[in-house]
Amino acid sequence: YTAPGHTCVYTGSVPAIHGIVGNNWYDKTIGTGVYCTQDEATQTVGSNSIAGKMSPKNLWTTTVTDELRLATNFKSKVIGIALKDRGAILPGGHSANAAYWYDGQEGKWITSSYYMKELPVWVNDFNANDFPAKYMSKSWNLDTAKSLYIQSTEDDMPFEGNIMGEAGVVFPHQLGSIKTGRNEAFKTTPFANTFTFDFAKAVVKNEQLGNNSVPDFLTVSISSTDYIGHTFGPNSMEIEDTYLRLDKDIADFLQYLDKVVGKDNYLFFLTADHGVAHVPAFLNQHAIPAGVVDDAGLLKKMNQLVQDKLGVKKAITTIMNYQIYLGDFSLNKRKDVTSFIIAELKKEPYIANAVELEKISEGTLPEPQKKMMTNGYTPNRSGDIQFVFIPGYFDGGTKGTTHGLWNPYDAHIPLLFYGWNVKQGKTNRETYMTD
C-alpha cells in the first residue's frame, strides 16, 4: 500500500518497527479506525477543508530525511510534496521544514499547522494560477500516434472504470465536460503529474534548495499513475499514455535541476511504493484464473457462521488489509472463535491459507509469506487473523484494479539512482525496498 511503501523506502525499516501497517488500520487501543497520517490536533493551512488535518505522528521511527536533518544540525532543508498527503508527509519524516499536498476539494496545494501557521507567499502565488482549472478545460488526447501504443489493450474495454464525472472511458477524454468534482477528477489525469513537477520546480526555486554547502532533500511522489492505474488498469491505453508523458516530465525536471542546481550537484533516485495486479477480467479473457472478492460479503458470512456455531454475535469487528480484526470477548471464547474462523476461511475457494497473526511462527506458510507477515505485524494496529488469496484474486470491484498483496506483481518495484557519484551499472539480483 501507499503509506507503508513510502515509509519503508524512507525509513529502511518495516511496519513492525515503523508502525505504518497500512493506509488505514483499526487501532485496538482506542477501538476505532485510523488513517495513516490523520492528526485531529492539527488544522488545515491553505484552504477551508479538513484535508490538512494531518501529520507524521503515527510514524514511530526516523526517516533518512530526519537523519539528514540531525546530521547537519538541522541546517539541511527537507520538503515533501505529493498529491496525496501520505505521499508528502511520511517521506518528509518528523522534522521536515514543510510538506505540501493537494486539496481535491479546493484545487490547491495545502499543508498542516504541524509545519507552519500560514502558507509562504510563493505557494499562495502558485495556487492563484489555478492550474487544475486550466488543465481541466481541455481534452486528454493520446500524446502520440495510436499505432505506437504497443503495450495496451483496445481503448474501450468493459472492465475499465471512468474518470469521476465523465461518462465515457475512451480517448479523447472530454475533461471540459465534467461539471462537478473537477478538482478531484483532475487527479486521474496525467496533467496532475506535470502539475506536481511544476510545483517541485517552484519549491527548488523559492526555497533555494541545493544552493549552499549543506545538502537538502526534496521528496516528490507522483500520485496520478496510481489513480489512473486503479481506474483503467495496467494494460490500458490511459496508463501507457500516462507513462509516456511522465517520461517527458521527468526529463524536463532533470534538465531543470541541471540548469538550476548543476548536473553534478544532485543525487536523484526513482522507485515505487508498490506494484499492481492485472485486472482480473483482463486475465480471464486470456484463460488465466483471477477474480475479485467482496470483503463486506466475507465479513457478513463469517460473522453468521460464528454466531450459528459458537453463539458469538459480531465476532469480527472489521476486515482490512486482508486481515480480520476480532471483537472484544472472553479469552476462552476467543481461542475457539479464532480456530473456527481460520478453518472456515480455508474452505473458501479463493483463499490459499489463513493464520493467527500472533502465532505466525507456528503457521505452515512458505518462507517469503511468513517473513513478510512477521515484518508487517504490529499487535495494536494489525488484525488477529491474516488470510492469503490464491494468485490473481484481490478485494475490490469488477472495474479497474488494486494492490496490497504479498505477490510479486504487487511487491516488485524498480529502483534507479542517477547523478552525483553514481556510475553506470545494473543488477538483477533480489534487493529489498528497505535497502
Residue pairs with C-beta under 8 A, 6 or more apart in sequence:
1 22
1 23
1 273
1 274
1 321
1 403
1 404
2 23
2 84
2 86
2 87
2 226
2 273
2 274
3 20
3 22
3 23
3 36
3 37
3 86
3 90
4 15
4 20
4 21
4 22
4 273
4 376
5 272
5 273
5 274
5 413
5 433
6 86
6 87
6 90
6 91
6 221
6 273
7 13
7 15
7 18
7 20
7 59
7 63
7 90
8 14
8 15
8 18
8 433
8 434
9 91
9 271
9 273
9 433
10 63
10 64
10 65
10 90
10 91
10 93
10 219
11 17
11 18
11 59
11 61
11 62
11 63
11 64
11 434
12 64
12 434
12 435
13 61
13 434
14 375
14 376
14 434
15 21
15 375
15 376
15 377
15 378
16 374
16 375
16 376
16 377
16 378
17 60
17 61
18 59
18 60
18 61
19 58
19 59
19 60
19 61
19 378
19 381
20 36
20 58
20 59
20 90
21 321
21 376
21 377
21 378
21 381
21 382
22 36
22 320
22 321
23 35
23 36
23 86
24 33
24 34
24 35
24 36
24 320
24 321
25 33
25 34
25 36
25 320
25 321
25 381
25 382
26 32
26 33
26 34
26 317
26 318
26 320
26 325
26 381
26 383
27 33
27 34
27 380
27 381
28 325
28 379
28 380
28 381
29 380
33 318
33 320
34 58
34 381
36 58
36 86
36 90
37 54
37 55
37 56
37 58
37 85
37 86
37 89
37 90
38 53
38 54
38 58
39 53
39 54
39 55
39 57
39 58
39 112
39 114
40 53
41 55
42 52
42 53
42 54
42 55
42 112
42 113
42 114
43 52
43 53
43 112
43 113
44 50
44 51
44 52
44 53
44 103
44 110
44 112
44 113
45 52
45 110
45 111
45 112
45 113
45 115
45 116
45 117
45 118
45 119
46 52
46 103
46 108
46 109
46 110
46 111
46 119
46 123
46 124
46 127
47 103
47 105
47 106
47 108
47 110
48 106
49 103
49 105
49 106
49 110
51 85
51 101
51 103
51 104
51 105
51 110
52 85
52 103
52 110
52 111
52 112
52 113
53 112
54 85
54 89
54 101
54 112
54 114
55 89
55 112
55 114
56 89
56 90
56 92
56 93
56 94
56 96
56 114
57 114
59 90
59 93
59 94
62 70
62 93
62 94
63 90
63 91
63 92
63 93
63 94
64 93
64 217
65 78
65 80
65 91
65 92
65 93
65 95
65 96
65 217
65 219
66 78
66 93
66 94
66 95
68 76
68 78
68 215
68 217
69 76
69 78
69 93
69 95
69 96
70 95
72 214
72 215
74 95
75 214
76 214
76 215
76 216
76 217
77 97
77 207
77 209
77 216
77 217
78 92
78 93
78 95
78 96
78 97
78 216
78 217
78 218
78 219
79 92
79 96
79 97
79 98
79 99
79 100
79 203
79 207
79 209
79 216
79 217
79 218
79 219
80 87
80 88
80 89
80 90
80 91
80 92
80 96
80 98
80 99
80 100
80 218
80 219
80 221
81 88
81 99
81 100
81 101
81 109
81 196
81 199
81 200
81 203
81 218
81 219
81 220
81 221
82 88
82 91
82 101
82 102
82 196
82 219
82 220
82 221
82 222
82 223
83 101
83 102
83 187
83 192
83 196
83 221
83 223
83 224
83 227
84 101
84 102
84 221
84 223
84 226
85 99
85 101
87 101
87 221
87 223
87 273
88 99
88 100
88 101
88 219
88 221
89 96
89 99
89 101
89 112
91 219
91 221
92 98
92 99
92 219
96 115
97 115
97 207
98 111
98 115
98 116
99 111
99 112
99 115
100 109
100 110
100 111
100 123
100 199
100 203
101 109
101 110
101 111
102 108
102 109
102 110
102 187
102 192
103 109
103 110
103 183
104 183
104 184
104 186
104 187
105 183
105 184
106 183
107 130
107 132
107 133
107 182
107 183
107 186
108 127
109 119
109 123
109 126
109 127
109 199
110 119
111 119
119 127
120 206
122 202
122 206
123 202
126 199
126 202
131 195
131 198
132 182
132 183
132 186
132 192
132 195
133 182
135 175
135 186
135 189
135 191
135 192
135 194
135 195
136 175
136 176
136 178
136 182
136 183
136 185
136 186
136 189
137 175
137 176
138 175
138 176
139 172
139 173
139 174
139 175
139 176
140 171
140 172
140 173
140 175
140 189
140 190
140 191
141 171
141 172
142 149
142 171
142 172
142 237
142 241
143 241
143 244
143 245
144 244
146 237
149 237
149 240
149 241
151 235
151 240
152 235
152 236
152 237
152 239
152 240
153 235
153 236
153 237
153 282
155 170
155 171
155 236
155 237
156 169
156 170
157 169
157 233
157 236
157 282
158 281
159 233
159 279
159 280
159 281
159 282
159 398
159 399
159 400
160 169
160 231
160 232
160 233
160 236
160 238
160 279
160 399
160 400
161 169
161 230
161 231
161 232
161 399
161 400
162 168
162 169
162 231
163 173
163 175
163 178
163 185
163 188
163 189
163 231
164 178
164 181
164 184
164 185
164 188
165 178
165 179
165 180
165 181
165 182
165 185
166 173
166 174
166 175
166 177
166 178
166 185
167 177
168 174
169 232
171 237
171 238
171 241
173 189
173 238
175 182
175 185
175 189
178 185
186 192
186 195
187 223
187 224
187 227
188 224
188 227
188 228
188 231
189 224
189 228
190 224
190 228
190 241
190 242
190 245
190 246
192 223
192 224
192 227
193 222
193 224
193 225
193 242
193 245
193 246
193 249
194 245
194 249
196 220
196 222
196 223
196 224
197 220
197 249
197 250
197 252
197 253
200 218
200 220
200 253
201 253
201 256
203 209
203 218
204 210
204 218
204 256
204 257
204 260
204 261
205 260
207 216
209 216
209 218
209 261
210 216
210 260
210 261
210 262
210 265
210 266
211 261
221 273
222 246
224 242
225 239
225 242
225 243
225 246
228 236
228 238
228 239
228 242
229 239
229 276
229 401
230 400
230 401
230 402
231 238
231 399
231 400
232 238
232 239
232 400
233 239
233 278
233 279
233 282
233 400
233 401
234 276
234 278
234 279
234 401
235 278
235 279
235 282
250 270
254 268
254 418
257 263
257 266
257 268
263 419
264 419
264 420
265 420
266 419
266 420
267 417
267 418
267 419
267 420
267 421
267 422
268 417
268 418
268 419
269 415
269 416
269 417
269 418
270 414
270 415
270 416
270 418
271 413
271 414
271 415
271 416
271 433
272 413
272 414
273 413
274 403
274 404
274 410
274 411
274 413
275 403
275 408
275 409
275 410
275 411
275 412
275 413
276 401
276 402
276 403
276 409
276 410
277 290
277 392
277 394
277 401
277 402
277 403
277 405
277 407
277 409
277 410
278 288
278 290
278 392
278 401
278 409
279 400
279 401
280 290
280 291
280 292
280 392
280 393
280 394
280 398
280 401
281 290
281 398
283 289
283 290
283 392
284 290
284 291
288 392
289 390
289 391
289 392
290 391
290 392
290 393
291 350
291 392
291 393
292 393
292 394
292 395
292 396
292 397
292 398
293 350
293 389
293 393
293 394
293 395
293 396
294 395
295 319
295 320
295 395
298 319
298 348
299 316
299 318
299 319
302 315
302 316
302 324
302 341
302 344
302 345
303 313
303 314
303 315
303 316
305 340
305 344
306 312
306 315
306 316
306 337
306 340
306 341
307 313
307 314
307 315
309 340
310 333
310 336
310 337
310 340
312 327
312 329
312 333
312 337
314 327
315 326
315 327
315 329
315 337
315 341
316 324
316 325
316 326
316 327
316 341
317 325
317 326
317 327
318 325
319 325
319 383
320 383
321 382
321 383
321 404
322 386
322 387
322 388
322 389
322 395
322 404
322 405
323 357
323 382
323 383
323 384
323 385
323 386
323 387
324 341
324 345
324 383
324 384
324 385
324 386
324 387
325 383
325 384
326 334
326 337
326 338
326 384
326 385
329 337
338 356
338 384
338 385
341 354
341 385
342 354
342 355
342 356
342 385
345 351
345 354
345 385
345 387
346 353
346 354
350 389
350 390
350 393
351 387
351 388
351 389
351 390
352 388
352 389
352 390
353 363
353 364
353 365
353 369
353 387
353 388
354 385
354 386
354 387
354 388
355 363
355 365
355 373
355 385
355 386
356 362
356 363
356 384
356 385
357 373
357 377
357 382
357 383
357 384
357 385
357 386
358 379
358 384
360 370
360 373
360 374
360 377
360 386
361 370
361 374
363 370
365 373
365 388
368 406
369 388
369 406
372 406
373 386
373 406
376 382
388 406
389 405
391 407
394 401
394 402
394 403
394 404
394 405
395 402
395 404
396 402
403 410
404 410
405 411
413 433
415 431
